[in-house]
Amino acid sequence: MNFIIETKNLSFSYNGIPVLSEINISIPEGKFVSIVGPNGAGKTTLLKIVLGLIKNYFGSISVFNKKPNEVDPTLIGYVPQIKTMDRKFPAIAIELVASGLMKKWPWSIRGKTKNLAFEALKLVKSEHLAERSLSTLSGGELQRVCLARSFVRNPKLIVLDEPATGIDAIGESDLYNLLENYQSKSRATVLMITHDWHVAHHHSDLVLLLNRNQISFDAPKEALSEDNLRIAFGHIGHNHNFKGED
């Protein structure tokens, strides 16, 4: 089996405070994996390690059988939280998508770059947004443009940080449909942070449930058991047993 991401006793501390402790996971190629946990659980820290942005960790991690900072960046597409983006930045949608192909902002795009960016927008059914200013896009529209940016280089790993934050229920449903369509066609692996364990249950092949420590890494039904959720989140109010759900 080909594993895209493998960790062994992966740990990280910030100013002597443990943020992640002994994470052991193996993510096979082509799987949809959700990372679930409360605020401060270390989810974003783990993504930063996968992306090669944090290097002073303990234990080991390999991404495409290499150290994260040695991976060919064209293999990875990243979708940030849209709330972290400056919506006032004077740019249009196709420029944002094209920036996924270049190491600097594409102040002028033409030829092959423009064609590739437009095709990526078509993948997410948003070619009509190509010339729209970012400031005029709704949350769902901007998230689809960000998804197009992550697709533009045909990556084999898509990394998403709470992609549904700031968009409505219809936009969220569209987002997951587009993501799953891309995955089914490309056999890409998806690694997604979500605070919503219902989303993780319905869309994931595997779930990593953590709260600094690894609580479970398993199929959704097993990982998101009532007992595991209580360990991760404390008192969660009422029964969330997924038995019998689709």
Secondary structure, DSSP 8 states (H G I E B T S, - for coil): --EEEEEEEEEEEETTEEEEEEE--EEETT-EEEEE--TTSSHHHHHHHHTTS----EEEEEETTB-GGGS-GGGEEEE--GGGS-TTSS-BHHHHHHGGGSSS--SS--HHHHHHHHHHHHHTT-GGGTTSBGGG--HHHHHHHHHHHHHTT--SEEEEESTTTT--HHHHHHHHHHHHHHHHHH--EEEEE-S-HHHHHHH-SEEEEESSBEEEEE-HHHHT-HHHHHHHHS--SS----TT--
